[in-house]
Amino acid sequence: MEVIVNLHLKNRCIETEARSEFNRLMETYFKTDDLEGELDDKIELLRDFLDGSDFRKLRSSDIRLTGTTESDVIIKRNNKAGAIVLEVF
């Protein structure tokens, strides 16, 4: 199963929105039973993204990641290498 995290950037950069979503998922995790492990997988993906990303470089690479332009971002893993991939719309 492919794990995907969707973010909506509006007046918040990729880093701030990813941290906010991570915190929201953690709160949900402790309030519910994650029987299928979906929350675990999303939390792990976001933790890896937050720990391994150079956010200054990301923001400078695409103005949409600064939050000044409203956009949607999909965070997922490349199944072959396990690398994290961003799709920005």
PyMOL Python script that loads the backbone (N, CA, C, O; Angstrom):
from pymol import cmd

cmd.read_pdbstr("""\
ATOM      1  N   MET A   1       0.835  -1.186   0.000  1.00  0.00           N
ATOM      2  CA  MET A   1       0.000   0.000   0.000  1.00  0.00           C
ATOM      3  C   MET A   1       0.883   1.253   0.000  1.00  0.00           C
ATOM      4  O   MET A   1       1.807   1.378   0.804  1.00  0.00           O
ATOM      5  N   GLU A   2       0.584   2.161  -0.902  1.00  0.00           N
ATOM      6  CA  GLU A   2       1.333   3.403  -0.981  1.00  0.00           C
ATOM      7  C   GLU A   2       0.836   4.367   0.090  1.00  0.00           C
ATOM      8  O   GLU A   2      -0.366   4.585   0.240  1.00  0.00           O
ATOM      9  N   VAL A   3       1.776   4.936   0.828  1.00  0.00           N
ATOM     10  CA  VAL A   3       1.444   5.891   1.878  1.00  0.00           C
ATOM     11  C   VAL A   3       1.578   7.291   1.296  1.00  0.00           C
ATOM     12  O   VAL A   3       2.604   7.641   0.713  1.00  0.00           O
ATOM     13  N   ILE A   4       0.523   8.086   1.463  1.00  0.00           N
ATOM     14  CA  ILE A   4       0.493   9.443   0.930  1.00  0.00           C
ATOM     15  C   ILE A   4       0.013  10.388   2.018  1.00  0.00           C
ATOM     16  O   ILE A   4      -0.924  10.087   2.757  1.00  0.00           O
ATOM     17  N   VAL A   5       0.678  11.549   2.102  1.00  0.00           N
ATOM     18  CA  VAL A   5       0.233  12.617   2.984  1.00  0.00           C
ATOM     19  C   VAL A   5      -0.043  13.827   2.101  1.00  0.00           C
ATOM     20  O   VAL A   5       0.816  14.254   1.329  1.00  0.00           O
ATOM     21  N   ASN A   6      -1.243  14.372   2.221  1.00  0.00           N
ATOM     22  CA  ASN A   6      -1.643  15.558   1.463  1.00  0.00           C
ATOM     23  C   ASN A   6      -1.551  16.786   2.356  1.00  0.00           C
ATOM     24  O   ASN A   6      -2.031  16.782   3.489  1.00  0.00           O
ATOM     25  N   LEU A   7      -0.930  17.832   1.834  1.00  0.00           N
ATOM     26  CA  LEU A   7      -0.848  19.100   2.551  1.00  0.00           C
ATOM     27  C   LEU A   7      -1.419  20.204   1.679  1.00  0.00           C
ATOM     28  O   LEU A   7      -1.282  20.174   0.456  1.00  0.00           O
ATOM     29  N   HIS A   8      -2.051  21.164   2.301  1.00  0.00           N
ATOM     30  CA  HIS A   8      -2.547  22.344   1.599  1.00  0.00           C
ATOM     31  C   HIS A   8      -1.783  23.543   2.149  1.00  0.00           C
ATOM     32  O   HIS A   8      -1.892  23.874   3.329  1.00  0.00           O
ATOM     33  N   LEU A   9      -1.016  24.184   1.287  1.00  0.00           N
ATOM     34  CA  LEU A   9      -0.208  25.324   1.710  1.00  0.00           C
ATOM     35  C   LEU A   9      -0.935  26.621   1.383  1.00  0.00           C
ATOM     36  O   LEU A   9      -1.242  26.909   0.226  1.00  0.00           O
ATOM     37  N   LYS A  10      -1.198  27.380   2.408  1.00  0.00           N
ATOM     38  CA  LYS A  10      -1.809  28.696   2.252  1.00  0.00           C
ATOM     39  C   LYS A  10      -1.345  29.540   3.430  1.00  0.00           C
ATOM     40  O   LYS A  10      -1.780  29.332   4.563  1.00  0.00           O
ATOM     41  N   ASN A  11      -0.468  30.483   3.159  1.00  0.00           N
ATOM     42  CA  ASN A  11       0.105  31.368   4.178  1.00  0.00           C
ATOM     43  C   ASN A  11       0.999  30.635   5.176  1.00  0.00           C
ATOM     44  O   ASN A  11       1.355  31.194   6.214  1.00  0.00           O
ATOM     45  N   ARG A  12       1.362  29.392   4.871  1.00  0.00           N
ATOM     46  CA  ARG A  12       2.286  28.617   5.717  1.00  0.00           C
ATOM     47  C   ARG A  12       3.196  27.824   4.800  1.00  0.00           C
ATOM     48  O   ARG A  12       2.742  27.253   3.808  1.00  0.00           O
ATOM     49  N   CYS A  13       4.470  27.787   5.126  1.00  0.00           N
ATOM     50  CA  CYS A  13       5.439  27.086   4.282  1.00  0.00           C
ATOM     51  C   CYS A  13       5.328  25.569   4.463  1.00  0.00           C
ATOM     52  O   CYS A  13       4.617  25.077   5.339  1.00  0.00           O
ATOM     53  N   ILE A  14       6.036  24.864   3.626  1.00  0.00           N
ATOM     54  CA  ILE A  14       6.007  23.394   3.637  1.00  0.00           C
ATOM     55  C   ILE A  14       6.421  22.831   5.001  1.00  0.00           C
ATOM     56  O   ILE A  14       5.828  21.865   5.482  1.00  0.00           O
ATOM     57  N   GLU A  15       7.426  23.426   5.613  1.00  0.00           N
ATOM     58  CA  GLU A  15       7.900  22.921   6.907  1.00  0.00           C
ATOM     59  C   GLU A  15       6.849  23.107   7.996  1.00  0.00           C
ATOM     60  O   GLU A  15       6.567  22.178   8.752  1.00  0.00           O
ATOM     61  N   THR A  16       6.273  24.295   8.078  1.00  0.00           N
ATOM     62  CA  THR A  16       5.264  24.577   9.101  1.00  0.00           C
ATOM     63  C   THR A  16       4.035  23.696   8.923  1.00  0.00           C
ATOM     64  O   THR A  16       3.494  23.169   9.895  1.00  0.00           O
ATOM     65  N   GLU A  17       3.601  23.540   7.684  1.00  0.00           N
ATOM     66  CA  GLU A  17       2.412  22.719   7.427  1.00  0.00           C
ATOM     67  C   GLU A  17       2.686  21.239   7.698  1.00  0.00           C
ATOM     68  O   GLU A  17       1.823  20.535   8.223  1.00  0.00           O
ATOM     69  N   ALA A  18       3.876  20.769   7.344  1.00  0.00           N
ATOM     70  CA  ALA A  18       4.232  19.369   7.609  1.00  0.00           C
ATOM     71  C   ALA A  18       4.300  19.104   9.112  1.00  0.00           C
ATOM     72  O   ALA A  18       3.836  18.062   9.574  1.00  0.00           O
ATOM     73  N   ARG A  19       4.869  20.030   9.876  1.00  0.00           N
ATOM     74  CA  ARG A  19       4.926  19.870  11.340  1.00  0.00           C
ATOM     75  C   ARG A  19       3.519  19.895  11.947  1.00  0.00           C
ATOM     76  O   ARG A  19       3.216  19.133  12.864  1.00  0.00           O
ATOM     77  N   SER A  20       2.680  20.768  11.429  1.00  0.00           N
ATOM     78  CA  SER A  20       1.305  20.847  11.913  1.00  0.00           C
ATOM     79  C   SER A  20       0.556  19.537  11.639  1.00  0.00           C
ATOM     80  O   SER A  20      -0.158  19.033  12.506  1.00  0.00           O
ATOM     81  N   GLU A  21       0.721  18.999  10.446  1.00  0.00           N
ATOM     82  CA  GLU A  21       0.066  17.731  10.105  1.00  0.00           C
ATOM     83  C   GLU A  21       0.632  16.586  10.946  1.00  0.00           C
ATOM     84  O   GLU A  21      -0.118  15.707  11.371  1.00  0.00           O
ATOM     85  N   PHE A  22       1.930  16.587  11.188  1.00  0.00           N
ATOM     86  CA  PHE A  22       2.553  15.573  12.045  1.00  0.00           C
ATOM     87  C   PHE A  22       1.927  15.616  13.440  1.00  0.00           C
ATOM     88  O   PHE A  22       1.555  14.581  13.991  1.00  0.00           O
ATOM     89  N   ASN A  23       1.816  16.808  13.999  1.00  0.00           N
ATOM     90  CA  ASN A  23       1.228  16.960  15.337  1.00  0.00           C
ATOM     91  C   ASN A  23      -0.234  16.531  15.356  1.00  0.00           C
ATOM     92  O   ASN A  23      -0.683  15.904  16.315  1.00  0.00           O
ATOM     93  N   ARG A  24      -0.987  16.868  14.294  1.00  0.00           N
ATOM     94  CA  ARG A  24      -2.385  16.467  14.206  1.00  0.00           C
ATOM     95  C   ARG A  24      -2.509  14.945  14.151  1.00  0.00           C
ATOM     96  O   ARG A  24      -3.366  14.364  14.816  1.00  0.00           O
ATOM     97  N   LEU A  25      -1.653  14.304  13.359  1.00  0.00           N
ATOM     98  CA  LEU A  25      -1.677  12.840  13.256  1.00  0.00           C
ATOM     99  C   LEU A  25      -1.307  12.180  14.593  1.00  0.00           C
ATOM    100  O   LEU A  25      -1.909  11.179  14.982  1.00  0.00           O
ATOM    101  N   MET A  26      -0.325  12.742  15.283  1.00  0.00           N
ATOM    102  CA  MET A  26       0.066  12.194  16.592  1.00  0.00           C
ATOM    103  C   MET A  26      -1.085  12.302  17.587  1.00  0.00           C
ATOM    104  O   MET A  26      -1.351  11.367  18.342  1.00  0.00           O
ATOM    105  N   GLU A  27      -1.757  13.433  17.585  1.00  0.00           N
ATOM    106  CA  GLU A  27      -2.899  13.610  18.485  1.00  0.00           C
ATOM    107  C   GLU A  27      -4.000  12.601  18.164  1.00  0.00           C
ATOM    108  O   GLU A  27      -4.586  12.002  19.067  1.00  0.00           O
ATOM    109  N   THR A  28      -4.273  12.419  16.889  1.00  0.00           N
ATOM    110  CA  THR A  28      -5.285  11.453  16.459  1.00  0.00           C
ATOM    111  C   THR A  28      -4.870  10.036  16.841  1.00  0.00           C
ATOM    112  O   THR A  28      -5.702   9.238  17.273  1.00  0.00           O
ATOM    113  N   TYR A  29      -3.599   9.727  16.685  1.00  0.00           N
ATOM    114  CA  TYR A  29      -3.067   8.402  17.006  1.00  0.00           C
ATOM    115  C   TYR A  29      -3.347   8.033  18.466  1.00  0.00           C
ATOM    116  O   TYR A  29      -3.739   6.906  18.768  1.00  0.00           O
ATOM    117  N   PHE A  30      -3.140   8.994  19.361  1.00  0.00           N
ATOM    118  CA  PHE A  30      -3.339   8.709  20.785  1.00  0.00           C
ATOM    119  C   PHE A  30      -4.800   8.725  21.213  1.00  0.00           C
ATOM    120  O   PHE A  30      -5.134   8.259  22.302  1.00  0.00           O
ATOM    121  N   LYS A  31      -5.668   9.259  20.364  1.00  0.00           N
ATOM    122  CA  LYS A  31      -7.094   9.302  20.695  1.00  0.00           C
ATOM    123  C   LYS A  31      -7.885   8.150  20.089  1.00  0.00           C
ATOM    124  O   LYS A  31      -9.014   7.896  20.507  1.00  0.00           O
ATOM    125  N   THR A  32      -7.315   7.448  19.111  1.00  0.00           N
ATOM    126  CA  THR A  32      -8.056   6.401  18.408  1.00  0.00           C
ATOM    127  C   THR A  32      -7.252   5.107  18.370  1.00  0.00           C
ATOM    128  O   THR A  32      -6.080   5.073  18.745  1.00  0.00           O
ATOM    129  N   ASP A  33      -7.900   4.055  17.916  1.00  0.00           N
ATOM    130  CA  ASP A  33      -7.227   2.783  17.679  1.00  0.00           C
ATOM    131  C   ASP A  33      -6.868   2.710  16.197  1.00  0.00           C
ATOM    132  O   ASP A  33      -7.749   2.726  15.337  1.00  0.00           O
ATOM    133  N   ASP A  34      -5.585   2.631  15.905  1.00  0.00           N
ATOM    134  CA  ASP A  34      -5.112   2.567  14.522  1.00  0.00           C
ATOM    135  C   ASP A  34      -4.899   1.103  14.147  1.00  0.00           C
ATOM    136  O   ASP A  34      -3.765   0.643  14.015  1.00  0.00           O
ATOM    137  N   LEU A  35      -5.998   0.382  13.977  1.00  0.00           N
ATOM    138  CA  LEU A  35      -5.929  -1.055  13.757  1.00  0.00           C
ATOM    139  C   LEU A  35      -5.250  -1.425  12.443  1.00  0.00           C
ATOM    140  O   LEU A  35      -4.584  -2.458  12.367  1.00  0.00           O
ATOM    141  N   GLU A  36      -5.403  -0.617  11.427  1.00  0.00           N
ATOM    142  CA  GLU A  36      -4.823  -0.932  10.125  1.00  0.00           C
ATOM    143  C   GLU A  36      -3.415  -0.381   9.963  1.00  0.00           C
ATOM    144  O   GLU A  36      -2.751  -0.693   8.975  1.00  0.00           O
ATOM    145  N   GLY A  37      -2.946   0.421  10.894  1.00  0.00           N
ATOM    146  CA  GLY A  37      -1.592   0.953  10.833  1.00  0.00           C
ATOM    147  C   GLY A  37      -1.422   2.122   9.888  1.00  0.00           C
ATOM    148  O   GLY A  37      -0.297   2.535   9.604  1.00  0.00           O
ATOM    149  N   GLU A  38      -2.522   2.659   9.399  1.00  0.00           N
ATOM    150  CA  GLU A  38      -2.439   3.769   8.450  1.00  0.00           C
ATOM    151  C   GLU A  38      -1.801   5.006   9.084  1.00  0.00           C
ATOM    152  O   GLU A  38      -0.952   5.652   8.471  1.00  0.00           O
ATOM    153  N   LEU A  39      -2.209   5.331  10.305  1.00  0.00           N
ATOM    154  CA  LEU A  39      -1.628   6.487  10.982  1.00  0.00           C
ATOM    155  C   LEU A  39      -0.148   6.269  11.242  1.00  0.00           C
ATOM    156  O   LEU A  39       0.654   7.188  11.070  1.00  0.00           O
ATOM    157  N   ASP A  40       0.223   5.063  11.655  1.00  0.00           N
ATOM    158  CA  ASP A  40       1.642   4.742  11.871  1.00  0.00           C
ATOM    159  C   ASP A  40       2.465   5.045  10.629  1.00  0.00           C
ATOM    160  O   ASP A  40       3.528   5.660  10.713  1.00  0.00           O
ATOM    161  N   ASP A  41       1.970   4.611   9.482  1.00  0.00           N
ATOM    162  CA  ASP A  41       2.692   4.783   8.228  1.00  0.00           C
ATOM    163  C   ASP A  41       2.818   6.258   7.852  1.00  0.00           C
ATOM    164  O   ASP A  41       3.876   6.695   7.399  1.00  0.00           O
ATOM    165  N   LYS A  42       1.751   7.021   8.037  1.00  0.00           N
ATOM    166  CA  LYS A  42       1.791   8.447   7.713  1.00  0.00           C
ATOM    167  C   LYS A  42       2.708   9.201   8.673  1.00  0.00           C
ATOM    168  O   LYS A  42       3.446  10.097   8.264  1.00  0.00           O
ATOM    169  N   ILE A  43       2.655   8.835   9.944  1.00  0.00           N
ATOM    170  CA  ILE A  43       3.530   9.467  10.935  1.00  0.00           C
ATOM    171  C   ILE A  43       4.990   9.182  10.610  1.00  0.00           C
ATOM    172  O   ILE A  43       5.832  10.078  10.679  1.00  0.00           O
ATOM    173  N   GLU A  44       5.289   7.946  10.259  1.00  0.00           N
ATOM    174  CA  GLU A  44       6.663   7.579   9.897  1.00  0.00           C
ATOM    175  C   GLU A  44       7.133   8.347   8.665  1.00  0.00           C
ATOM    176  O   GLU A  44       8.261   8.838   8.633  1.00  0.00           O
ATOM    177  N   LEU A  45       6.278   8.451   7.657  1.00  0.00           N
ATOM    178  CA  LEU A  45       6.625   9.186   6.448  1.00  0.00           C
ATOM    179  C   LEU A  45       6.906  10.649   6.772  1.00  0.00           C
ATOM    180  O   LEU A  45       7.919  11.194   6.333  1.00  0.00           O
ATOM    181  N   LEU A  46       6.031  11.284   7.526  1.00  0.00           N
ATOM    182  CA  LEU A  46       6.242  12.687   7.879  1.00  0.00           C
ATOM    183  C   LEU A  46       7.471  12.877   8.765  1.00  0.00           C
ATOM    184  O   LEU A  46       8.202  13.854   8.603  1.00  0.00           O
ATOM    185  N   ARG A  47       7.703  11.962   9.691  1.00  0.00           N
ATOM    186  CA  ARG A  47       8.892  12.062  10.546  1.00  0.00           C
ATOM    187  C   ARG A  47      10.163  11.994   9.694  1.00  0.00           C
ATOM    188  O   ARG A  47      11.090  12.780   9.890  1.00  0.00           O
ATOM    189  N   ASP A  48      10.198  11.067   8.764  1.00  0.00           N
ATOM    190  CA  ASP A  48      11.355  10.951   7.871  1.00  0.00           C
ATOM    191  C   ASP A  48      11.513  12.203   7.013  1.00  0.00           C
ATOM    192  O   ASP A  48      12.629  12.675   6.798  1.00  0.00           O
ATOM    193  N   PHE A  49      10.397  12.740   6.523  1.00  0.00           N
ATOM    194  CA  PHE A  49      10.432  13.963   5.718  1.00  0.00           C
ATOM    195  C   PHE A  49      10.948  15.137   6.543  1.00  0.00           C
ATOM    196  O   PHE A  49      11.807  15.889   6.084  1.00  0.00           O
ATOM    197  N   LEU A  50      10.430  15.296   7.751  1.00  0.00           N
ATOM    198  CA  LEU A  50      10.850  16.412   8.606  1.00  0.00           C
ATOM    199  C   LEU A  50      12.311  16.288   9.028  1.00  0.00           C
ATOM    200  O   LEU A  50      13.034  17.283   9.068  1.00  0.00           O
ATOM    201  N   ASP A  51      12.741  15.081   9.339  1.00  0.00           N
ATOM    202  CA  ASP A  51      14.120  14.873   9.790  1.00  0.00           C
ATOM    203  C   ASP A  51      15.138  14.958   8.657  1.00  0.00           C
ATOM    204  O   ASP A  51      16.283  15.350   8.886  1.00  0.00           O
ATOM    205  N   GLY A  52      14.736  14.597   7.436  1.00  0.00           N
ATOM    206  CA  GLY A  52      15.703  14.485   6.358  1.00  0.00           C
ATOM    207  C   GLY A  52      15.685  15.584   5.315  1.00  0.00           C
ATOM    208  O   GLY A  52      16.443  15.533   4.347  1.00  0.00           O
ATOM    209  N   SER A  53      14.825  16.582   5.501  1.00  0.00           N
ATOM    210  CA  SER A  53      14.695  17.613   4.470  1.00  0.00           C
ATOM    211  C   SER A  53      15.480  18.871   4.809  1.00  0.00           C
ATOM    212  O   SER A  53      15.599  19.261   5.971  1.00  0.00           O
ATOM    213  N   ASP A  54      16.007  19.489   3.773  1.00  0.00           N
ATOM    214  CA  ASP A  54      16.630  20.809   3.876  1.00  0.00           C
ATOM    215  C   ASP A  54      15.545  21.805   3.460  1.00  0.00           C
ATOM    216  O   ASP A  54      15.368  22.072   2.271  1.00  0.00           O
ATOM    217  N   PHE A  55      14.829  22.346   4.428  1.00  0.00           N
ATOM    218  CA  PHE A  55      13.666  23.169   4.127  1.00  0.00           C
ATOM    219  C   PHE A  55      14.038  24.496   3.485  1.00  0.00           C
ATOM    220  O   PHE A  55      13.284  25.008   2.658  1.00  0.00           O
ATOM    221  N   ARG A  56      15.156  25.049   3.839  1.00  0.00           N
ATOM    222  CA  ARG A  56      15.601  26.284   3.188  1.00  0.00           C
ATOM    223  C   ARG A  56      15.784  26.040   1.693  1.00  0.00           C
ATOM    224  O   ARG A  56      15.372  26.852   0.865  1.00  0.00           O
ATOM    225  N   LYS A  57      16.404  24.917   1.360  1.00  0.00           N
ATOM    226  CA  LYS A  57      16.619  24.569  -0.049  1.00  0.00           C
ATOM    227  C   LYS A  57      15.287  24.281  -0.750  1.00  0.00           C
ATOM    228  O   LYS A  57      15.084  24.698  -1.890  1.00  0.00           O
ATOM    229  N   LEU A  58      14.390  23.576  -0.079  1.00  0.00           N
ATOM    230  CA  LEU A  58      13.077  23.291  -0.659  1.00  0.00           C
ATOM    231  C   LEU A  58      12.318  24.577  -0.966  1.00  0.00           C
ATOM    232  O   LEU A  58      11.781  24.742  -2.062  1.00  0.00           O
ATOM    233  N   ARG A  59      12.276  25.492   0.011  1.00  0.00           N
ATOM    234  CA  ARG A  59      11.541  26.746  -0.185  1.00  0.00           C
ATOM    235  C   ARG A  59      12.137  27.579  -1.309  1.00  0.00           C
ATOM    236  O   ARG A  59      11.411  28.238  -2.054  1.00  0.00           O
ATOM    237  N   SER A  60      13.460  27.549  -1.431  1.00  0.00           N
ATOM    238  CA  SER A  60      14.095  28.343  -2.490  1.00  0.00           C
ATOM    239  C   SER A  60      13.954  27.678  -3.867  1.00  0.00           C
ATOM    240  O   SER A  60      14.133  28.337  -4.891  1.00  0.00           O
ATOM    241  N   SER A  61      13.638  26.390  -3.896  1.00  0.00           N
ATOM    242  CA  SER A  61      13.512  25.677  -5.165  1.00  0.00           C
ATOM    243  C   SER A  61      12.163  25.888  -5.844  1.00  0.00           C
ATOM    244  O   SER A  61      12.045  25.729  -7.059  1.00  0.00           O
ATOM    245  N   ASP A  62      11.142  26.247  -5.061  1.00  0.00           N
ATOM    246  CA  ASP A  62       9.798  26.398  -5.630  1.00  0.00           C
ATOM    247  C   ASP A  62       9.012  27.369  -4.747  1.00  0.00           C
ATOM    248  O   ASP A  62       8.764  27.092  -3.573  1.00  0.00           O
ATOM    249  N   ILE A  63       8.631  28.492  -5.315  1.00  0.00           N
ATOM    250  CA  ILE A  63       7.925  29.526  -4.536  1.00  0.00           C
ATOM    251  C   ILE A  63       6.635  28.995  -3.913  1.00  0.00           C
ATOM    252  O   ILE A  63       6.197  29.498  -2.878  1.00  0.00           O
ATOM    253  N   ARG A  64       6.030  27.998  -4.523  1.00  0.00           N
ATOM    254  CA  ARG A  64       4.790  27.444  -3.973  1.00  0.00           C
ATOM    255  C   ARG A  64       5.020  26.815  -2.606  1.00  0.00           C
ATOM    256  O   ARG A  64       4.086  26.722  -1.809  1.00  0.00           O
ATOM    257  N   LEU A  65       6.254  26.379  -2.317  1.00  0.00           N
ATOM    258  CA  LEU A  65       6.558  25.747  -1.030  1.00  0.00           C
ATOM    259  C   LEU A  65       6.769  26.758   0.088  1.00  0.00           C
ATOM    260  O   LEU A  65       6.918  26.375   1.248  1.00  0.00           O
ATOM    261  N   THR A  66       6.784  28.053  -0.249  1.00  0.00           N
ATOM    262  CA  THR A  66       6.918  29.095   0.775  1.00  0.00           C
ATOM    263  C   THR A  66       5.585  29.437   1.414  1.00  0.00           C
ATOM    264  O   THR A  66       5.546  30.047   2.482  1.00  0.00           O
ATOM    265  N   GLY A  67       4.486  29.045   0.764  1.00  0.00           N
ATOM    266  CA  GLY A  67       3.165  29.337   1.290  1.00  0.00           C
ATOM    267  C   GLY A  67       2.595  30.660   0.797  1.00  0.00           C
ATOM    268  O   GLY A  67       1.446  30.985   1.095  1.00  0.00           O
ATOM    269  N   THR A  68       3.379  31.425   0.049  1.00  0.00           N
ATOM    270  CA  THR A  68       2.877  32.704  -0.467  1.00  0.00           C
ATOM    271  C   THR A  68       1.899  32.494  -1.615  1.00  0.00           C
ATOM    272  O   THR A  68       1.053  33.347  -1.883  1.00  0.00           O
ATOM    273  N   THR A  69       2.020  31.357  -2.289  1.00  0.00           N
ATOM    274  CA  THR A  69       1.097  30.976  -3.347  1.00  0.00           C
ATOM    275  C   THR A  69       0.363  29.728  -2.882  1.00  0.00           C
ATOM    276  O   THR A  69       0.991  28.730  -2.530  1.00  0.00           O
ATOM    277  N   GLU A  70      -0.942  29.780  -2.878  1.00  0.00           N
ATOM    278  CA  GLU A  70      -1.733  28.637  -2.417  1.00  0.00           C
ATOM    279  C   GLU A  70      -1.472  27.429  -3.318  1.00  0.00           C
ATOM    280  O   GLU A  70      -1.544  27.528  -4.543  1.00  0.00           O
ATOM    281  N   SER A  71      -1.168  26.294  -2.697  1.00  0.00           N
ATOM    282  CA  SER A  71      -0.893  25.081  -3.472  1.00  0.00           C
ATOM    283  C   SER A  71      -1.154  23.842  -2.631  1.00  0.00           C
ATOM    284  O   SER A  71      -1.310  23.909  -1.412  1.00  0.00           O
ATOM    285  N   ASP A  72      -1.194  22.723  -3.316  1.00  0.00           N
ATOM    286  CA  ASP A  72      -1.346  21.423  -2.664  1.00  0.00           C
ATOM    287  C   ASP A  72      -0.077  20.617  -2.888  1.00  0.00           C
ATOM    288  O   ASP A  72       0.538  20.688  -3.953  1.00  0.00           O
ATOM    289  N   VAL A  73       0.307  19.856  -1.883  1.00  0.00           N
ATOM    290  CA  VAL A  73       1.527  19.052  -1.938  1.00  0.00           C
ATOM    291  C   VAL A  73       1.179  17.623  -1.538  1.00  0.00           C
ATOM    292  O   VAL A  73       0.460  17.392  -0.566  1.00  0.00           O
ATOM    293  N   ILE A  74       1.692  16.689  -2.293  1.00  0.00           N
ATOM    294  CA  ILE A  74       1.574  15.275  -1.955  1.00  0.00           C
ATOM    295  C   ILE A  74       2.972  14.791  -1.567  1.00  0.00           C
ATOM    296  O   ILE A  74       3.935  14.967  -2.314  1.00  0.00           O
ATOM    297  N   ILE A  75       3.063  14.188  -0.403  1.00  0.00           N
ATOM    298  CA  ILE A  75       4.320  13.595   0.063  1.00  0.00           C
ATOM    299  C   ILE A  75       4.138  12.088   0.020  1.00  0.00           C
ATOM    300  O   ILE A  75       3.165  11.560   0.561  1.00  0.00           O
ATOM    301  N   LYS A  76       5.073  11.393  -0.621  1.00  0.00           N
ATOM    302  CA  LYS A  76       4.997   9.928  -0.703  1.00  0.00           C
ATOM    303  C   LYS A  76       6.402   9.378  -0.877  1.00  0.00           C
ATOM    304  O   LYS A  76       7.364  10.127  -1.051  1.00  0.00           O
ATOM    305  N   ARG A  77       6.502   8.061  -0.827  1.00  0.00           N
ATOM    306  CA  ARG A  77       7.785   7.391  -1.024  1.00  0.00           C
ATOM    307  C   ARG A  77       7.868   6.825  -2.429  1.00  0.00           C
ATOM    308  O   ARG A  77       6.889   6.320  -2.979  1.00  0.00           O
ATOM    309  N   ASN A  78       9.056   6.922  -2.991  1.00  0.00           N
ATOM    310  CA  ASN A  78       9.351   6.241  -4.247  1.00  0.00           C
ATOM    311  C   ASN A  78       9.502   4.773  -3.882  1.00  0.00           C
ATOM    312  O   ASN A  78      10.410   4.421  -3.128  1.00  0.00           O
ATOM    313  N   ASN A  79       8.647   3.918  -4.390  1.00  0.00           N
ATOM    314  CA  ASN A  79       8.649   2.502  -4.005  1.00  0.00           C
ATOM    315  C   ASN A  79       9.955   1.796  -4.304  1.00  0.00           C
ATOM    316  O   ASN A  79      10.335   0.870  -3.587  1.00  0.00           O
ATOM    317  N   LYS A  80      10.651   2.217  -5.353  1.00  0.00           N
ATOM    318  CA  LYS A  80      11.882   1.528  -5.737  1.00  0.00           C
ATOM    319  C   LYS A  80      13.016   1.796  -4.751  1.00  0.00           C
ATOM    320  O   LYS A  80      13.661   0.862  -4.274  1.00  0.00           O
ATOM    321  N   ALA A  81      13.257   3.057  -4.448  1.00  0.00           N
ATOM    322  CA  ALA A  81      14.394   3.413  -3.593  1.00  0.00           C
ATOM    323  C   ALA A  81      13.988   3.783  -2.177  1.00  0.00           C
ATOM    324  O   ALA A  81      14.836   3.875  -1.290  1.00  0.00           O
ATOM    325  N   GLY A  82      12.714   3.994  -1.963  1.00  0.00           N
ATOM    326  CA  GLY A  82      12.252   4.406  -0.644  1.00  0.00           C
ATOM    327  C   GLY A  82      12.466   5.885  -0.374  1.00  0.00           C
ATOM    328  O   GLY A  82      12.208   6.357   0.733  1.00  0.00           O
ATOM    329  N   ALA A  83      12.937   6.622  -1.376  1.00  0.00           N
ATOM    330  CA  ALA A  83      13.159   8.057  -1.227  1.00  0.00           C
ATOM    331  C   ALA A  83      11.818   8.776  -1.148  1.00  0.00           C
ATOM    332  O   ALA A  83      10.825   8.321  -1.715  1.00  0.00           O
ATOM    333  N   ILE A  84      11.800   9.884  -0.452  1.00  0.00           N
ATOM    334  CA  ILE A  84      10.585  10.675  -0.323  1.00  0.00           C
ATOM    335  C   ILE A  84      10.456  11.582  -1.544  1.00  0.00           C
ATOM    336  O   ILE A  84      11.417  12.221  -1.973  1.00  0.00           O
ATOM    337  N   VAL A  85       9.248  11.618  -2.087  1.00  0.00           N
ATOM    338  CA  VAL A  85       8.963  12.389  -3.291  1.00  0.00           C
ATOM    339  C   VAL A  85       7.869  13.403  -2.983  1.00  0.00           C
ATOM    340  O   VAL A  85       6.898  13.094  -2.291  1.00  0.00           O
ATOM    341  N   LEU A  86       8.037  14.634  -3.510  1.00  0.00           N
ATOM    342  CA  LEU A  86       7.031  15.664  -3.385  1.00  0.00           C
ATOM    343  C   LEU A  86       6.414  15.935  -4.739  1.00  0.00           C
ATOM    344  O   LEU A  86       7.120  16.021  -5.744  1.00  0.00           O
ATOM    345  N   GLU A  87       5.101  16.070  -4.771  1.00  0.00           N
ATOM    346  CA  GLU A  87       4.400  16.532  -5.958  1.00  0.00           C
ATOM    347  C   GLU A  87       3.667  17.797  -5.548  1.00  0.00           C
ATOM    348  O   GLU A  87       2.918  17.803  -4.572  1.00  0.00           O
ATOM    349  N   VAL A  88       3.890  18.877  -6.307  1.00  0.00           N
ATOM    350  CA  VAL A  88       3.301  20.169  -5.974  1.00  0.00           C
ATOM    351  C   VAL A  88       2.330  20.560  -7.078  1.00  0.00           C
ATOM    352  O   VAL A  88       2.653  20.483  -8.264  1.00  0.00           O
ATOM    353  N   PHE A  89       1.123  20.984  -6.668  1.00  0.00           N
ATOM    354  CA  PHE A  89       0.089  21.386  -7.627  1.00  0.00           C
ATOM    355  C   PHE A  89      -0.400  22.782  -7.322  1.00  0.00           C
ATOM    356  O   PHE A  89      -1.273  23.297  -8.021  1.00  0.00           O
TER     357      PHE A  89
END
""", "prot")
cmd.dss("prot")
cmd.show_as("cartoon", "prot")
cmd.util.cbc("prot")
cmd.orient("prot")
